[in-house]
Amino acid sequence: EIVQVYVKKKDDEGGPLKTLRGFKRVSLSAGKTTEAVISLAASAFEFYDRKQLKMAVVSGVYELWYGNSSDPSHLKKTEIVIQ
């Protein structure tokens, strides 16, 4: 399996729906589960900031989507706040 992590800046009008920011390949036998740890650098939260006219990490709520497919029905979601 390949576990994928997508990031989206919440309330980012015109921004991407989700952007692949990390992934990890894990070996599993059929029917088994495991834990995958994927570290994200600060740059994983960079999106185009229209005020600064450049890529930047800005404060706000970010959605993290994770799972084994980019299909929204196969992803789980959590939110984090960057201040």
Backbone hydrogen bonds in HBPLUS format (Angstrom, degrees):
<---DONOR---> <-ACCEPTOR-->    atom                        ^
c    i                          cat <-CA-CA->   ^        H-A-AA   ^      H-
h    n   atom  resd res      DA  || num        DHA   H-A  angle D-A-AA Bond
n    s   type  num  typ     dist DA aas  dist angle  dist       angle   num
A0026-VAL N   A0001-GLU O   2.87 MM  25  5.45 164.4  1.90 154.2 159.3     1
A0003-VAL N   A0024-LYS O   2.83 MM  21  5.29 155.7  1.89 163.3 155.3     2
A0024-LYS N   A0003-VAL O   2.91 MM  21  5.29 144.8  2.03 144.7 154.4     3
A0004-GLN N   A0067-GLY O   2.70 MM  63  5.50 172.3  1.71 167.8 169.6     4
A0067-GLY N   A0004-GLN O   3.10 MM  63  5.50 148.9  2.20 146.7 155.0     5
A0005-VAL N   A0022-GLY O   2.79 MM  17  5.04 153.8  1.86 156.4 149.8     6
A0021-ARG N   A0005-VAL O   2.85 MM  16  5.85 172.7  1.85 160.8 163.2     7
A0006-TYR N   A0065-TRP O   2.71 MM  59  4.96 168.2  1.72 154.6 158.8     8
A0065-TRP N   A0006-TYR O   2.85 MM  59  4.96 164.2  1.87 143.8 149.2     9
A0007-VAL N   A0019-THR O   2.90 MM  12  5.33 155.1  1.96 141.2 144.9    10
A0019-THR N   A0007-VAL O   3.01 MM  12  5.33 148.5  2.11 132.6 142.2    11
A0008-LYS N   A0063-GLU O   2.96 MM  55  5.14 148.3  2.07 147.6 153.8    12
A0063-GLU N   A0008-LYS O   2.76 MM  55  5.14 164.4  1.79 161.4 163.7    13
A0010-LYS N   A0061-VAL O   2.89 MM  51  5.54 148.5  1.99 144.2 153.3    14
A0015-GLY N   A0012-ASP O   2.95 MM   3  5.24 160.7  1.99 127.4 130.4    15
A0032-LYS N   A0029-SER O   3.08 MM   3  5.56 160.2  2.12 140.5 139.9    16
A0044-ALA N   A0041-ALA O   2.90 MM   3  5.50 160.0  1.94 118.0 124.6    17
A0045-PHE N   A0042-ALA O   3.02 MM   3  5.80 168.0  2.03 123.3 127.2    18
A0046-GLU N   A0043-SER O   3.14 MM   3  5.12 163.3  2.17 110.4 110.0    19
A0047-PHE N   A0056-ALA O   3.10 MM   9  5.68 162.9  2.13 142.0 137.8    20
A0056-ALA N   A0047-PHE O   3.01 MM   9  5.68 162.4  2.04 141.8 144.0    21
A0049-ASP N   A0054-LYS O   2.85 MM   5  5.58 173.7  1.85 144.2 146.4    22
A0053-LEU N   A0049-ASP O   2.75 MM   4  5.64 128.9  2.01 146.3 162.5    23
A0060-GLY N   A0082-ILE O   2.78 MM  22  5.36 149.7  1.87 144.6 152.2    24
A0082-ILE N   A0060-GLY O   2.87 MM  22  5.36 167.9  1.88 160.7 161.6    25
A0062-TYR N   A0080-ILE O   2.85 MM  18  5.39 168.9  1.86 162.7 166.3    26
A0080-ILE N   A0062-TYR O   2.90 MM  18  5.39 157.7  1.95 153.7 161.1    27
A0064-LEU N   A0078-THR O   2.78 MM  14  5.32 174.7  1.78 162.1 163.3    28
A0078-THR N   A0064-LEU O   2.93 MM  14  5.32 150.3  2.02 147.9 157.5    29
A0066-TYR N   A0076-LYS O   2.88 MM  10  5.39 155.7  1.94 148.9 156.9    30
A0076-LYS N   A0066-TYR O   2.84 MM  10  5.39 166.2  1.86 152.5 154.7    31
A0074-HIS N   A0071-ASP O   2.79 MM   3  5.47 161.8  1.82 127.3 133.5    32
A0075-LEU N   A0072-PRO O   3.29 MM   3  5.19 165.7  2.31 103.4 107.5    33
